[in-house]
Amino acid sequence: MLLKELSALASPLNDQQIGQLQQAASELSPQQLAWVSGYFWGISQTSGATQPINQAAAAVSSQPAGKLSIIFASQTGNAKGVAEALKEEAAAAGIAVELFDASDYKGKNLAKETHVIIVASTNGEGEAPDNAIELHEFLQSKKAPKLDNLHYGVIGLGDSSYEFFCQTGKDFDAFLSKQGATPFIERVDLDVDYEAPAAEWRKQALDKVKEALASEAQSAQVVQLPVGQAAHTSQYSKQNPYTATLLTSQKITGRDSGKDVRHIEIDLDGSGLTYQPGDALGVWFENSPELASAILKQVGLTGDEVVEVDGDSISLQKALVEKYEITSANPQLVTQYAELSGSKKLEKLATDKDKLRQYSANTQVIDVLSEKKAKLTAEQLVGLLRRLTPRLYSIASSQSEVDEEVHLTVGVVEYQQGDETRFGGASSFLSHRLEEGGDVKVFVEHNNNFKLPQDDNAPVIMIGPGTGIAPFRSFVQERDNRDAEGKNWLFFGDRTFTQDFLYQVEWQKYLKSGIVNQLDVAFSRDQQEKVYVQHRILEHSAQVWQWLQDGAYIYVCGDATRMAKDVHEALICVVEQHGQKTREEAEQFVNELRKAKRYQRDVY
């Protein structure tokens, strides 16, 4: 029944009361309305049902409403996925629940909460994801409220190969605790193979929340809320990928290039999958059977041994090809194999975290096992390995341009190890083992932290050396199809002009037509002194500053280790020089650009 219909029906409320109720309802979310409904029903069933409504309202306002709020701090979408699953499970369990993107959540509202769960990934070197920068800073500031009534839980997602493993989750845990909040469940820090432990943690957390809310709601019912549809929903996901068809795998670097970069086209016809510029495509791949056989031979196994994976009994050979990560090493694998093999070299590495991480990042599994030969059981071998996870590639096309296709720009990982050639798992699958017309399992990973401005008149500066050019191909295609009036400036860099200028003909066409207003390139090996994109930014520093003054958005995609840091430093120098600011003021200016989503990065 709508409130506006109350006055037209026989009602125990007078006109003034109806007016007050309408005013109060207009300020509440659907979840809050559902909770209030249960609260008043609870009052009506008690002996104190005759107490005045204003006294009941006072009782409500003295204590936060009992519900669960879930906040996700996500860079590539993993934390968002865990948070969405948590929301659905909470709603199914009859728990009043709301889901928030960290960028949409006001930190001061934590004081009004009873139960909060934060799902947080970690970006770069222990940094908060872009969507959580503001909340992360707020909780460290003097403005952070006391949270004595808050009960919370934290899931941290990360990659233990990195030094600052799950640092953002650890930070939020520390911040909330410092403000007086109480953890109702112990924080969990999860590695790349996070799905099974995350599901178990969610179950334990929701059991505790449901029990706590039930005991608190002495005069109100917990109301089961409808599960809202997340934006861009699809029946296909990471857990249920779509089996697509490879249309094209074309090498787009020159014959004499030191790199093999592929333009990949995949058919999504009939899938219903949609994507926006800035999103990523998740690719599930199969490992090289030859590599699996080499690993088996190295540890004295045949591959016919049977192992259990996800409740199924399969051959060890099949498990290595389809279920486990057998290319990239990681610190845990190195440490565990040091113990199993007794390798003095690996044992020494295991005692130095920095050298261990560096070794693991640059060494494949087969080469770790080759440090010292050791005979392993099938259980010992799979115990060393992480589960296979999909690779995420920045989408290099706009759907308004290519319809039911999706394009990728894939750099093939390839290097010499002694007399043998090592390849990356996913990149070699897409470029070498998967034939045109073959099947590939994919899903779309939406990235709300790397999006074109809604204002088509806003200027855009895109900085994408190497395969970091991928999303900017989609950006320009999209702005072209939208007839966006905003100016577009592209910085691109690679090794040589003749061999490594990715999509050169397309960029020249866009430049000629005026879709791209300015194109600046940096080819590091075409002259004696190496030149990179950050040097081009500094050369045009006055113009970059003017574009910023005109409201430009800056986007950076590519290598996080060096390029993104160098570009960030160049931007600070631009602001410092032309904005006539101190170093500290310039850093703050750039940080404010990030908070305003005018400086976005997709780095890896």
C-alpha positions as CSV (number, residue, x, y, z in Angstrom):
1,M,0.0,0.0,0.0
2,L,1.4,3.4,-1.0
3,L,1.5,6.1,1.7
4,K,-0.3,8.6,-0.5
5,E,-3.3,6.2,-0.5
6,L,-3.6,6.1,3.3
7,S,-5.6,9.3,3.5
8,A,-8.2,7.9,1.0
9,L,-8.8,4.8,3.2
10,A,-10.1,4.3,6.7
11,S,-7.0,4.8,8.7
12,P,-6.2,5.1,12.4
13,L,-3.7,7.9,11.6
14,N,-4.7,11.5,11.3
15,D,-3.5,13.8,8.5
16,Q,-0.6,15.2,10.5
17,Q,0.6,11.7,11.4
18,I,0.3,10.6,7.7
19,G,2.3,13.7,6.7
20,Q,5.0,12.9,9.2
21,L,5.2,9.3,8.0
22,Q,5.4,10.4,4.4
23,Q,8.3,12.8,5.2
24,A,10.2,10.1,7.1
25,A,9.7,7.5,4.4
26,S,11.0,9.8,1.7
27,E,14.4,9.9,3.3
28,L,14.8,6.1,3.7
29,S,16.3,3.6,1.4
30,P,14.3,0.4,0.5
31,Q,16.4,-1.6,3.0
32,Q,15.8,0.9,5.7
33,L,12.0,1.0,4.9
34,A,12.0,-2.8,5.2
35,W,13.8,-2.7,8.6
36,V,11.4,0.0,9.9
37,S,8.4,-2.1,8.8
38,G,9.7,-5.0,10.9
39,Y,10.5,-2.7,13.8
40,F,6.9,-1.4,14.0
41,W,5.5,-4.8,13.6
42,G,7.6,-5.9,16.5
43,I,6.2,-3.0,18.7
44,S,2.7,-3.9,17.8
45,Q,3.2,-7.4,19.1
46,T,4.5,-6.4,22.5
47,S,2.7,-5.3,25.7
48,G,4.2,-1.8,25.2
49,A,2.5,-1.4,21.9
50,T,0.6,1.6,23.2
51,Q,3.7,3.7,23.8
52,P,3.7,6.9,21.8
53,I,5.4,6.7,18.4
54,N,7.9,9.5,19.3
55,Q,9.2,7.4,22.2
56,A,9.7,4.4,19.8
57,A,11.5,6.7,17.4
58,A,13.8,7.8,20.3
59,A,14.6,4.2,21.0
60,V,15.5,3.6,17.4
61,S,17.7,6.7,17.1
62,S,19.7,5.9,20.3
63,Q,21.1,2.8,18.6
64,P,22.1,2.0,15.0
65,A,19.7,-0.1,13.0
66,G,20.7,-3.7,12.9
67,K,21.8,-4.7,9.5
68,L,24.9,-5.8,7.5
69,S,26.7,-3.4,5.3
70,I,29.3,-4.8,2.8
71,I,31.9,-2.5,1.4
72,F,34.2,-3.6,-1.4
73,A,37.6,-2.0,-2.2
74,S,38.3,-3.5,-5.6
75,Q,40.7,-2.7,-8.4
76,T,40.1,-5.4,-11.0
77,G,36.8,-6.9,-9.8
78,N,37.8,-9.8,-7.6
79,A,36.9,-8.1,-4.3
80,K,33.7,-6.9,-5.9
81,G,32.8,-10.4,-6.9
82,V,33.3,-11.8,-3.4
83,A,31.3,-8.9,-2.0
84,E,28.4,-9.5,-4.4
85,A,28.4,-13.2,-3.5
86,L,28.3,-12.3,0.2
87,K,25.4,-10.0,-0.3
88,E,23.4,-12.6,-2.2
89,E,24.1,-15.2,0.5
90,A,23.2,-12.7,3.3
91,A,19.9,-11.9,1.7
92,A,19.1,-15.5,1.1
93,A,19.7,-16.1,4.9
94,G,17.2,-13.4,5.7
95,I,19.7,-10.8,6.8
96,A,19.0,-7.1,6.1
97,V,22.0,-6.2,3.9
98,E,23.4,-3.4,1.7
99,L,26.3,-3.5,-0.7
100,F,28.5,-0.4,-1.3
101,D,31.3,0.5,-3.6
102,A,34.0,2.0,-1.3
103,S,34.0,5.2,-3.5
104,D,30.2,5.6,-2.8
105,Y,30.5,5.1,1.0
106,K,30.8,8.0,3.4
107,G,33.2,7.0,6.2
108,K,31.2,8.9,8.9
109,N,28.3,6.5,8.3
110,L,30.3,3.7,10.0
111,A,29.2,5.2,13.3
112,K,25.6,4.4,12.3
113,E,26.3,0.8,11.5
114,T,26.1,-2.3,13.6
115,H,27.8,-4.9,11.4
116,V,30.2,-4.2,8.5
117,I,32.2,-6.5,6.3
118,I,35.0,-5.0,4.1
119,V,36.3,-7.0,1.2
120,A,39.6,-5.4,0.1
121,S,42.1,-6.1,-2.6
122,T,45.5,-4.4,-2.6
123,N,46.9,-2.3,-5.4
124,G,50.5,-1.8,-6.5
125,E,52.9,-1.7,-3.6
126,G,50.5,-2.0,-0.7
127,E,48.2,0.8,-1.9
128,A,44.5,0.9,-1.5
129,P,42.5,0.4,-4.8
130,D,41.5,3.5,-6.5
131,N,37.9,3.3,-5.4
132,A,38.9,3.1,-1.8
133,I,41.6,5.8,-1.6
134,E,39.2,8.3,0.0
135,L,37.8,5.9,2.6
136,H,41.3,4.6,3.4
137,E,42.5,8.2,4.0
138,F,39.4,9.2,6.0
139,L,39.9,6.4,8.5
140,Q,43.4,7.5,9.2
141,S,42.4,11.1,9.7
142,K,41.2,13.0,12.8
143,K,37.7,13.1,11.3
144,A,37.4,9.3,11.7
145,P,34.5,8.7,14.2
146,K,34.5,6.5,17.3
147,L,33.1,3.1,16.4
148,D,32.4,1.6,19.8
149,N,29.1,0.1,18.5
150,L,30.5,-1.4,15.3
151,H,31.2,-5.1,14.8
152,Y,33.2,-5.9,11.7
153,G,34.9,-8.4,9.5
154,V,37.6,-8.1,6.9
155,I,38.5,-10.2,3.9
156,G,41.8,-9.3,2.3
157,L,42.6,-10.5,-1.3
158,G,46.1,-10.4,-2.7
159,D,49.0,-12.2,-4.2
160,S,51.7,-13.5,-1.8
161,S,54.3,-13.1,-4.5
162,Y,54.2,-9.4,-3.6
163,E,55.8,-7.8,-0.6
164,F,52.7,-6.0,0.7
165,F,50.4,-9.1,0.7
166,C,46.8,-8.1,1.5
167,Q,48.0,-4.8,2.9
168,T,44.8,-2.9,2.3
169,G,42.8,-5.5,4.2
170,K,45.3,-5.3,7.1
171,D,45.0,-1.5,7.0
172,F,41.2,-1.5,7.3
173,D,41.4,-4.0,10.1
174,A,43.8,-1.8,12.0
175,F,41.9,1.5,11.3
176,L,38.6,0.1,12.5
177,S,40.1,-1.5,15.6
178,K,41.9,1.7,16.5
179,Q,38.5,3.6,16.5
180,G,37.0,1.1,18.9
181,A,35.2,-1.3,16.6
182,T,35.2,-5.0,17.5
183,P,35.9,-7.8,15.1
184,F,33.2,-10.4,15.2
185,I,35.3,-12.8,13.1
186,E,39.1,-12.9,12.5
187,R,40.4,-11.2,9.4
188,V,41.4,-13.6,6.6
189,D,44.2,-12.9,4.1
190,L,43.6,-14.8,0.9
191,D,46.0,-15.6,-2.0
192,V,45.2,-15.8,-5.7
193,D,43.4,-19.2,-5.2
194,Y,40.9,-17.5,-2.9
195,E,37.5,-18.8,-3.9
196,A,37.1,-21.9,-1.7
197,P,38.4,-20.3,1.5
198,A,36.4,-17.1,0.8
199,A,33.2,-19.1,0.6
200,E,34.0,-20.8,3.9
201,W,34.7,-17.5,5.6
202,R,31.5,-16.0,4.2
203,K,29.5,-18.8,5.7
204,Q,31.1,-18.5,9.1
205,A,30.7,-14.7,9.1
206,L,27.0,-14.8,8.1
207,D,26.2,-17.3,10.7
208,K,27.7,-15.0,13.3
209,V,25.9,-11.9,11.9
210,K,22.6,-13.6,11.7
211,E,22.9,-14.8,15.3
212,A,23.9,-11.4,16.5
213,L,21.2,-9.5,14.7
214,A,18.6,-11.9,15.9
215,S,19.6,-11.4,19.5
216,E,19.6,-7.6,19.1
217,A,16.2,-7.4,17.4
218,Q,14.1,-7.9,20.5
219,S,11.4,-5.7,19.2
220,A,11.9,-6.0,15.5
221,Q,12.0,-8.7,12.9
222,V,14.9,-9.2,10.6
223,V,13.3,-8.7,7.2
224,Q,14.4,-10.7,4.2
225,L,15.3,-8.3,1.4
226,P,15.1,-8.9,-2.3
227,V,18.4,-9.6,-4.0
228,G,19.1,-6.6,-6.2
229,Q,20.5,-7.1,-9.7
230,A,24.1,-5.9,-10.0
231,A,24.9,-3.6,-12.9
232,H,26.0,-5.4,-16.1
233,T,24.7,-8.8,-14.8
234,S,25.1,-11.8,-17.1
235,Q,24.6,-15.5,-16.8
236,Y,28.3,-15.9,-17.6
237,S,30.9,-15.2,-15.0
238,K,34.3,-16.3,-13.7
239,Q,32.7,-19.4,-12.2
240,N,30.6,-20.0,-15.3
241,P,32.5,-18.7,-18.3
242,Y,31.2,-18.5,-21.8
243,T,32.7,-20.8,-24.4
244,A,33.6,-18.4,-27.2
245,T,35.3,-18.9,-30.5
246,L,38.7,-17.5,-31.5
247,L,38.3,-15.6,-34.8
248,T,41.7,-14.0,-35.3
249,S,45.2,-14.2,-33.8
250,Q,47.4,-11.9,-35.8
251,K,51.0,-10.8,-35.0
252,I,51.1,-7.0,-35.1
253,T,54.8,-6.5,-34.4
254,G,57.4,-6.6,-37.2
255,R,59.4,-9.5,-38.4
256,D,62.6,-8.2,-36.7
257,S,60.9,-7.1,-33.5
258,G,62.1,-8.5,-30.2
259,K,58.5,-8.9,-29.1
260,D,55.6,-11.0,-30.3
261,V,52.4,-9.0,-29.8
262,R,49.1,-10.4,-31.0
263,H,45.9,-8.8,-32.0
264,I,43.2,-11.3,-30.8
265,E,39.6,-11.3,-31.9
266,I,37.0,-13.4,-30.1
267,D,33.4,-14.1,-31.2
268,L,30.8,-13.5,-28.4
269,D,27.8,-14.0,-30.7
270,G,24.8,-15.2,-28.8
271,S,26.4,-14.9,-25.4
272,G,24.6,-11.7,-24.3
273,L,27.9,-10.5,-22.8
274,T,28.3,-6.8,-22.8
275,Y,31.3,-4.6,-21.9
276,Q,32.4,-1.0,-21.7
277,P,35.7,0.6,-22.6
278,G,38.0,0.1,-19.6
279,D,36.7,-3.4,-18.8
280,A,38.8,-6.6,-18.9
281,L,38.2,-10.0,-20.5
282,G,39.0,-13.0,-18.2
283,V,40.5,-15.9,-20.2
284,W,40.6,-19.4,-18.8
285,F,43.3,-21.3,-20.5
286,E,44.8,-24.8,-20.7
287,N,48.5,-25.4,-20.0
288,S,51.0,-26.8,-22.5
289,P,50.8,-30.7,-22.4
290,E,54.5,-30.7,-23.2
291,L,55.3,-28.6,-20.2
292,A,53.1,-30.8,-18.0
293,S,55.1,-33.9,-19.2
294,A,58.4,-32.2,-18.6
295,I,57.4,-31.4,-15.0
296,L,56.2,-35.0,-14.4
297,K,59.5,-36.3,-15.8
298,Q,61.5,-34.0,-13.6
299,V,59.9,-35.3,-10.4
300,G,59.8,-39.0,-11.4
301,L,56.0,-39.3,-12.1
302,T,54.2,-40.8,-15.2
303,G,51.0,-38.6,-15.2
304,D,48.8,-41.7,-14.9
305,E,48.6,-41.2,-11.1
306,V,45.1,-40.3,-9.9
307,V,44.5,-37.2,-7.8
308,E,41.3,-35.7,-6.5
309,V,40.4,-32.2,-7.6
310,D,37.1,-30.6,-6.5
311,G,35.7,-34.0,-5.6
312,D,36.6,-35.6,-8.9
313,S,39.3,-38.2,-9.5
314,I,41.4,-37.4,-12.6
315,S,44.8,-38.3,-13.9
316,L,47.7,-36.2,-12.7
317,Q,48.5,-35.3,-16.4
318,K,45.0,-33.9,-16.9
319,A,45.2,-32.0,-13.5
320,L,48.4,-30.3,-14.6
321,V,47.0,-29.2,-17.9
322,E,43.6,-28.0,-16.8
323,K,43.6,-27.4,-13.0
324,Y,46.9,-26.1,-11.7
325,E,49.3,-23.2,-12.4
326,I,52.4,-24.8,-13.9
327,T,54.1,-21.8,-15.4
328,S,54.6,-19.0,-12.9
329,A,56.4,-19.8,-9.7
330,N,55.7,-18.1,-6.3
331,P,57.5,-17.8,-3.0
332,Q,55.6,-20.5,-1.3
333,L,56.4,-23.0,-4.0
334,V,60.1,-22.2,-3.8
335,T,60.1,-22.4,0.0
336,Q,58.3,-25.7,0.1
337,Y,60.4,-27.3,-2.7
338,A,63.5,-26.2,-0.8
339,E,62.4,-28.3,2.1
340,L,61.4,-31.3,-0.1
341,S,64.5,-31.3,-2.2
342,G,67.1,-30.1,0.3
343,S,68.5,-27.6,-2.3
344,K,71.0,-25.3,-0.6
345,K,70.4,-22.6,-3.1
346,L,66.7,-22.5,-2.6
347,E,67.1,-22.8,1.2
348,K,69.3,-19.7,1.2
349,L,66.8,-17.8,-1.0
350,A,64.0,-18.7,1.3
351,T,65.7,-16.8,4.1
352,D,65.8,-13.5,2.1
353,K,62.3,-12.3,1.3
354,D,63.4,-9.7,-1.2
355,K,65.6,-12.1,-3.2
356,L,62.9,-14.8,-2.9
357,R,60.3,-12.6,-4.4
358,Q,62.6,-11.5,-7.2
359,Y,63.6,-15.1,-8.0
360,S,60.0,-16.3,-7.9
361,A,58.8,-13.5,-10.2
362,N,61.4,-14.3,-12.8
363,T,61.5,-18.1,-12.7
364,Q,59.0,-20.7,-13.9
365,V,57.9,-23.8,-12.0
366,I,60.0,-26.2,-14.2
367,D,63.2,-24.2,-13.5
368,V,62.6,-24.2,-9.7
369,L,62.2,-28.0,-9.9
370,S,65.4,-28.2,-11.9
371,E,67.5,-26.6,-9.2
372,K,67.8,-30.0,-7.5
373,K,66.2,-33.2,-8.7
374,A,63.8,-34.8,-6.2
375,K,61.4,-37.6,-6.6
376,L,57.9,-36.5,-5.5
377,T,54.6,-38.2,-5.0
378,A,51.6,-37.0,-6.9
379,E,50.2,-35.5,-3.7
380,Q,53.5,-33.7,-3.0
381,L,53.6,-32.2,-6.5
382,V,50.0,-30.8,-6.5
383,G,50.6,-29.6,-2.9
384,L,53.3,-27.4,-4.3
385,L,51.1,-25.8,-7.0
386,R,48.5,-23.1,-6.9
387,R,45.2,-23.7,-8.6
388,L,44.9,-22.3,-12.1
389,T,43.3,-18.9,-12.3
390,P,42.2,-16.9,-15.4
391,R,44.3,-14.2,-16.9
392,L,42.7,-10.7,-17.2
393,Y,43.4,-8.7,-20.4
394,S,42.4,-5.1,-21.0
395,I,39.7,-5.1,-23.7
396,A,41.0,-3.4,-26.9
397,S,37.7,-2.7,-28.6
398,S,34.4,-0.8,-28.2
399,Q,31.3,-2.8,-28.5
400,S,29.7,0.0,-30.4
401,E,32.4,-0.5,-33.0
402,V,32.7,-4.3,-33.2
403,D,29.3,-5.5,-32.0
404,E,29.4,-9.1,-30.7
405,E,33.2,-9.4,-30.8
406,V,35.9,-8.6,-28.3
407,H,39.4,-7.7,-29.2
408,L,42.6,-8.1,-27.1
409,T,46.2,-7.0,-27.4
410,V,48.3,-9.8,-26.0
411,G,52.1,-9.7,-25.5
412,V,53.4,-13.2,-25.7
413,V,55.7,-14.0,-22.7
414,E,58.7,-15.7,-24.2
415,Y,62.3,-16.0,-23.2
416,Q,65.4,-18.3,-23.3
417,Q,66.3,-20.4,-20.3
418,G,69.6,-22.1,-21.3
419,D,68.9,-24.0,-24.5
420,E,65.1,-24.0,-23.9
421,T,62.4,-21.5,-24.6
422,R,60.0,-20.6,-21.9
423,F,56.4,-19.3,-22.6
424,G,53.7,-17.7,-20.6
425,G,50.7,-19.9,-19.9
426,A,47.8,-17.8,-21.2
427,S,49.6,-15.8,-23.8
428,S,51.1,-18.9,-25.5
429,F,47.7,-20.6,-25.3
430,L,46.1,-17.7,-27.2
431,S,48.9,-17.2,-29.7
432,H,50.3,-20.7,-30.3
433,R,48.1,-23.5,-29.1
434,L,44.6,-22.2,-29.8
435,E,43.8,-22.4,-33.5
436,E,41.4,-20.0,-35.2
437,G,37.9,-21.5,-34.8
438,G,38.9,-23.1,-31.5
439,D,37.0,-22.7,-28.2
440,V,38.1,-20.4,-25.4
441,K,36.3,-19.9,-22.1
442,V,35.9,-16.2,-21.3
443,F,34.0,-13.8,-19.0
444,V,33.8,-10.0,-18.7
445,E,35.4,-8.3,-15.6
446,H,33.9,-4.9,-15.3
447,N,36.3,-2.2,-14.1
448,N,34.5,0.9,-12.7
449,N,37.8,2.4,-11.8
450,F,38.9,2.9,-15.4
451,K,36.1,4.6,-17.3
452,L,35.7,7.4,-19.8
453,P,34.2,10.6,-18.4
454,Q,30.5,10.8,-18.7
455,D,30.9,14.2,-20.2
456,D,31.7,13.7,-23.9
457,N,33.1,17.3,-24.0
458,A,35.8,16.5,-21.5
459,P,39.4,16.3,-22.8
460,V,41.2,13.0,-22.4
461,I,44.9,12.3,-22.1
462,M,45.8,8.6,-22.6
463,I,49.3,7.2,-21.7
464,G,49.8,3.6,-22.8
465,P,53.2,2.2,-23.9
466,G,53.4,-1.3,-25.2
467,T,50.3,-3.4,-24.8
468,G,49.1,-0.7,-22.4
469,I,47.7,0.8,-25.6
470,A,44.8,-1.8,-25.6
471,P,42.1,0.1,-23.6
472,F,42.9,3.3,-25.4
473,R,42.0,1.7,-28.7
474,S,38.6,1.0,-27.1
475,F,38.4,4.5,-25.7
476,V,39.0,6.2,-29.1
477,Q,36.6,3.8,-30.9
478,E,33.9,4.6,-28.3
479,R,34.4,8.4,-28.5
480,D,34.3,8.2,-32.3
481,N,31.0,6.2,-32.3
482,R,29.5,8.6,-29.7
483,D,30.6,11.7,-31.7
484,A,32.2,13.0,-28.5
485,E,33.4,16.5,-28.9
486,G,36.1,16.3,-26.2
487,K,39.8,16.4,-27.4
488,N,41.9,13.2,-27.3
489,W,45.7,13.1,-26.7
490,L,47.6,9.8,-26.9
491,F,51.1,9.1,-25.6
492,F,52.5,5.8,-26.9
493,G,55.9,4.3,-26.5
494,D,57.8,1.1,-27.4
495,R,61.2,0.0,-28.6
496,T,61.3,0.9,-32.3
497,F,59.1,2.8,-34.8
498,T,59.4,0.4,-37.6
499,Q,58.8,-2.9,-35.6
500,D,56.8,-2.0,-32.6
501,F,54.3,0.8,-33.4
502,L,51.1,-1.1,-32.4
503,Y,48.0,-0.3,-34.5
504,Q,50.1,2.4,-36.4
505,V,47.7,2.7,-39.4
506,E,44.7,3.1,-37.1
507,W,46.3,5.8,-35.1
508,Q,47.3,7.7,-38.2
509,K,43.8,7.4,-39.5
510,Y,42.3,8.8,-36.3
511,L,44.9,11.6,-36.3
512,K,44.0,12.5,-39.8
513,S,40.3,12.5,-39.2
514,G,40.7,14.6,-36.0
515,I,39.3,12.0,-33.6
516,V,42.8,12.0,-32.0
517,N,43.9,15.6,-31.7
518,Q,47.5,14.9,-30.7
519,L,49.8,11.8,-30.8
520,D,53.2,11.8,-29.1
521,V,55.4,8.7,-29.4
522,A,58.6,7.6,-27.7
523,F,60.6,4.8,-29.3
524,S,63.4,4.0,-26.8
525,R,65.8,2.3,-29.1
526,D,65.6,4.6,-32.2
527,Q,68.3,6.9,-30.9
528,Q,71.4,6.6,-28.6
529,E,69.7,8.1,-25.6
530,K,66.6,6.2,-24.5
531,V,63.3,8.1,-24.6
532,Y,60.2,7.0,-22.8
533,V,56.6,8.3,-22.5
534,Q,57.4,10.2,-19.3
535,H,60.0,12.2,-21.2
536,R,57.4,13.2,-23.8
537,I,55.1,14.3,-21.0
538,L,57.8,16.6,-19.5
539,E,58.6,18.0,-23.0
540,H,54.9,19.0,-23.3
541,S,54.5,19.9,-19.7
542,A,53.0,23.4,-20.3
543,Q,50.4,21.9,-22.6
544,V,49.6,19.0,-20.2
545,W,49.0,21.6,-17.5
546,Q,46.7,23.6,-19.7
547,W,44.7,20.5,-20.5
548,L,44.4,19.8,-16.8
549,Q,43.2,23.3,-16.3
550,D,40.6,22.7,-19.0
551,G,39.3,19.7,-17.0
552,A,41.2,16.9,-18.8
553,Y,41.1,13.3,-17.5
554,I,44.3,11.3,-17.4
555,Y,44.5,7.6,-18.0
556,V,47.6,5.4,-17.6
557,C,47.8,1.7,-18.6
558,G,50.7,-0.7,-18.6
559,D,53.7,-1.7,-16.4
560,A,53.3,-0.9,-12.7
561,T,56.9,-1.6,-11.7
562,R,58.6,1.2,-13.6
563,M,56.5,3.0,-16.2
564,A,53.5,3.9,-14.0
565,K,55.8,5.3,-11.3
566,D,57.8,7.3,-13.8
567,V,54.7,8.8,-15.3
568,H,53.3,9.6,-11.9
569,E,56.5,11.4,-11.0
570,A,56.4,13.3,-14.3
571,L,52.8,14.5,-13.6
572,I,53.9,15.7,-10.2
573,C,56.7,17.7,-11.9
574,V,54.3,19.2,-14.4
575,V,52.0,20.4,-11.6
576,E,54.9,21.6,-9.5
577,Q,56.4,23.6,-12.3
578,H,53.4,25.1,-14.1
579,G,51.1,25.3,-11.1
580,Q,53.8,27.0,-9.1
581,K,53.3,24.6,-6.2
582,T,55.6,23.0,-3.7
583,R,56.4,19.3,-4.0
584,E,53.9,18.5,-1.2
585,E,51.2,20.7,-2.8
586,A,51.8,19.1,-6.2
587,E,51.5,15.6,-4.7
588,Q,48.2,16.6,-3.1
589,F,46.9,18.1,-6.3
590,V,47.6,14.8,-8.2
591,N,46.0,12.8,-5.4
592,E,42.9,15.0,-5.6
593,L,42.8,14.2,-9.3
594,R,42.7,10.5,-8.4
595,K,39.9,11.0,-5.9
596,A,37.9,12.9,-8.4
597,K,38.5,10.1,-10.9
598,R,40.3,12.4,-13.2
599,Y,43.5,10.4,-12.9
600,Q,42.8,6.7,-13.4
601,R,45.3,3.8,-13.8
602,D,45.1,0.3,-15.0
603,V,48.5,-1.0,-14.2
604,Y,49.9,-4.5,-13.7
